Amino acid sequence: MLRRTQPRKGREMLDRRDDVATRERADTARSRSGSVVDLLNRAATRMPVPIMLAGAVCVALSSVFVPLAHVSTGTVTLFRSLLSMPFLIPMALSEARTAAARRPNSRWMAYTAGVLLAGDILLWNQAIADSGAGIATVIVNAQVILVPLLGWIFLRERPTAAFAAVVPVMLAGVALAGGVVGGGSGKNPTQGAIFAAAAALCYAGFLFLLRQASDADHIVVPVTESAAASGVVALLVGPFWHGLNLLPGWPAFGWLAAIALAGQVASYLLIASALPRMSASVGAALLLLQPVGSVLLGAVILGERPTLLQLGGCAVVLVALYLATLAARRGDSGDDQTDRSETESHQSS
């Protein structure tokens, strides 16, 4: 007997239909079991820049809550990790059940990112004590240069010339917003500058690794792993870094819970969902909204009165952010047009 074989074209069409049906079932399962992740994915795909800015605002909000807790930096770092776990772990388990297999090395990248985040928090607060908030804020925001540099070295993401031109304007605005002009210096400015530079390196490494550990299917799991690693570092280093209070009291506990929700859960879920959808340079630039947000939120919540120079610096940063994102979008569209023309010429040949 002769076996009837299916035409090759027909088999390919059936295979494509099976692939489409499999993707649809996976998307349906993800939307039912991980609604938070699904919403983040859809929002970050449609509007990554607003999502990134919302994450920066959440970081700024948590930084305003820190002085209200009246506890050591190690205590803040530990509890922001510990109190975020009841929210992150259920979402991470749900995401892990429905998501595809993770990329190689993504887990250790997330853990290393958490270690660097703890280092950033601990070092930056010491820098503030030594050199003042203004100088420390300016130096730590050198991440706007360091993160694109890492992307250029490891991912071949070359920043545009327009972006490079806007960076000094951004840093000048941050300097004004941080109160460098007209503000006093700390008790040990040299040591503070060293700590702030180390914090900038840690923060840049955290952002770069979190971006690499996250993708459309894995947002909550990398954030949870980085938060856990950050808490472990705080538990080990905190007793030797201005002390670690495991019983801070109920008023402080309430502020620490607010810091965990704003500064660990909401902020880095938003940031992790937006980072893979933009270049390293744009992501780093958008996070410069954080010091601006800290100044403005400090005025509203803490009753602080920023000077005219600080408000002017905030305006400069906002304008520079707009110009940076505009330049990046033009660069991306130019790259897309180049890719399309290369593809068309290849097909025609």
N, C-alpha and C positions, 0 to 999 in steps of 0.2 A: 504494500500500500504506500501511496505517496502522501507524505505529511503536508498539509496545507500550512504554509507559512504566511505570517502577516507582512504586508508591505512595510518596507523600512520607514517610509514617511508616516504611515499610520502608527507604527510603534512609537516614533518620536513624539507625535501629537499626544498619544496616551500618556507617555512619560511626563510630558510637560503638564498635562492636566493633573496627573498624580502629584507632581511637585507643587502646583498651585493649590490643590486641595490640602496637601500636608501643611503648607504655610498658613492657609486660612484657618485650619484647625488649631495650629500652634498659636496664632494671633488671638483666636477666640478664647482658648484656654488661658492665655496670659491676661487678657482683659477681664476674665471672670475671677481668676484667683489672685491677681496682683493689680488691683485697680489703681493703687497709688503709683506704681511703676508705669502702668499704661498711660495714666494722665501726664506724668512727668515726660515720658517719651514723646507723646503727641505735642505737648506744649513746647518742649525743647526743640523739636523738629521744625515747628512752625515759627517760633520766635525765640531763638537761642539767646539773643542779646538781652531782651527784657528778663528772661529767666536768670541769666548770669547777674544782672543788676539787682534782682530781687535777692539772690544769694548774698551779694555784697552788703545789702541793707541789713540782712539778718545778722551777718558778722558784726556790723557796726552796732546794731542793737544790743548784742550780747556783750560787746566791749563797754557799753554804757552801764550795763547791769553789774559788771565786775566790782567797781568801787562800792556799790551798795551792799555787797555780800560781806565785806570787811573780813576776808580770810586771805591766807597766803596764796601765792600763785600755784604752788603744788597742789593745794586743796582744790582750787578752781579746776585745774587740769584733770585731776582724778574724778571729781564729781560730775564734770561735764561729760566724761566718758561713761561713768557708772550709771548716771540717771538717764542717759540716752538709750541704754540697752533695752529697757522694756518696750520702747517704741521701734527701735531698729531691728531687733532680732525677729519678731513675728513677720515683718515685711521682708527681711532677708531670707527667711525660710520659705516663704511663699514664692519669692523670686527664684530661689534655687530649684524649686520643684518644677517650674515651668520653663526656665531659661535653657538655652542650648549650652553645650560644653564651653567652659571658659578658655581663653587664650592661654598658651603656656606662659608661666612666670607671672601671671596677673596677681596671684595670691601674695607672693612675696613682695611684689611692688606695692600692694595695698598696705601690708604690714610695715614696710619701710617708710611709706608715706606717713603712717601714724606715728612712727618714732620721730620723724622730722617735724611733724606738727607739734608734738610735745616739746621738742627742742626749741621751736620757734616761740611758743608761748612762754616758756621759762626764761629764755634768753632776752626776749623783747621786754618783759616786765622788769628784769634787772637793768636793762639799758635805760628804761624810763627813769628808774631810781637814780642812776648814775649821771645821765647826761640831760635829763629832761624829756618831756613827752614830744616836744617839737622835733629835736634832732633825731631822736629814736624813730619817730614816725617817718621822717624823710629817708633815713638810711634803710629801714626795713622795707620801704617801698621801692628800693632798687630792684625788687623782684620784677618790675615792669621791664627791666633790661635783661635780667638773668634768665627768666622763663623763655623768652624768645631765643636767647643764646643757646639754651639747652635744646630747644626745638630745632635750631639751625644745625647744631652739632650732631644730634642723634637721629633726627627725623628729616633732615634736609629741607626744613621749612624756612626759606629765606624771607626775613621781614622786608616789607616794601620800603622804598626810600622816603615816601610820604610819612609812614609810621615812624621811622627813625627821626624825622624832622620834628615830629610832634612830641616825642619823649621828653626833651628838655623842658618844654612848656608844661607838661604834666608835672614833672618833678618840682618845677618852680612854684606851681600852684599848690602842690602838697606842702612845700616849705612854708608858704604863707598861711595855709590853713592850719598847719601844725604849730604856728606861733613862733617860728624861728626868728623872724624879724620883730624886734621889740620885746622878745621873751627872754627870760633868764636862763642861764646854763645850770647844769646839775652839779653835784658835789665832786664828780670824777668824770669829766667829759671824755677823756681819752679812753678809759675803760668802757664807758657807756657806748662809745662809737664802735669799739671792737665787738661788744656783745650784740649791738644792733646789726652789724655786718654779718655776724654769725647767724643771727635770727633771719636775716634776708636770705642767706644761702639755704637755711632749713625750709623757709616758706616756699622759695622757688622750687626746691626739690620735691616738697610735698605736692604742690600744684602739678608739676610735671608728671610725677609718678601716679597721682590720682587720675589724671587724664589718660594715662596709658593703661591703667587697671580697669577703667570704666568703658562701657560701650552701650549700645542700644538695649541689650538684653541684661546687662549687669550694672546696676546703679547702686542699689541698696547694699548688696553684699560687700563691695569694696569699701563703701563708707563705714559699714559696721566693722569690718576688719581693721581699718585704720583707726577707728575710735577705740577699739579694744587695745590695740598696740599702744596708743597714746596713754590710755589709763594705766597700763602696766609700767610704762616709763615713769609716769608720775608717782606711782606707788613705790618704785625703787629709788627714784632720785629725790622725791619730795621731802623726805625726812632730813636730807642734807642740804636742801635748798629753801631756807627760811621756814622749815617745819611743815608738817602735814597734820592737819586736824581732822580726825575721823568722826568727831562728834561736834560739828560746828554750831549746833543749835537750830531751832525751827525757823527764826527769821532768815538766817543765812541759808538754810536749806531751801527755802522758797526761792530766793534769788538764784541759787545754784541750779535749781530745776529750770528756771526761766533761761539761764545761760545755756543749759544742755539742750533745751527745745529750740531756742533761736540759733545758738552758735554751733551746735553739732548736728542736730537732726535736720532742721529746715534748711540751714545755710548750705551744708555740704551735699545734701541730696539735690538741691537746686544747682549747685556748682558742678557736681559730678555729672548731672544729666546734660548740662550745656557745654562743658569743656570739650568733649569729643567732637562736637559739631562746629567748632571754630578753631582758627589757628591759635598757636601758643601766644603770639603777640597780642591778639585781640583779647583773649581771655585774661592775660595779665593786666592789660590796660583797663579793662572794665572793673577789675577789683580795686582800682584806685578810688572808686566811689566810696570805699569803706572809711578812709579817714575823713572824707567830706561828710559822710553820714554820721560819723561819730561826733563831729563838731555840731552839726545841726540838731541831732537827737540829744546831745548833752545839754544844749540850750533849752530844749523842750522838757526833758525829763529831770535833769539835775539842776535846772535853773542857772546854768552857766551863761555868761555873757561874752560871746565872741567879739573880737575887735573888728573894725572895718577892714583891716588888712586880712584877717582870717576869712571874713565873708568874701572879700575880693579873691582870695586864693581858692575858695570853694567854687566861685564862678569860673575862674580860669581852668580848674580841673574839669568841670562839666563841659565847657566849650572844647577843651582838648580831647576829652573822651568822644565827643560827637565827631570831631575831625578825624580821630584815629579810626573809629568804626567805619566812617564814610570812606576813608582811604583803603581800609581793608576790604570793604565790599567791592570797591572798584578794582582792586587787585585780584580778588577772587573771580569777578566776572571776566576780567582780562585773561586769567588763566583758563577759565572754562572755554572762552572763545578760541584760545590757542589750541586747547585739547581737541575741540570740535574740528577746527581747520586741519589739524594734523591727521585726525581720524578720516576726514573726508578725502584728503589727498592720498592717504594710504589705500582707501577703498577704491578710488579712481585708478590708482596705479595697478 
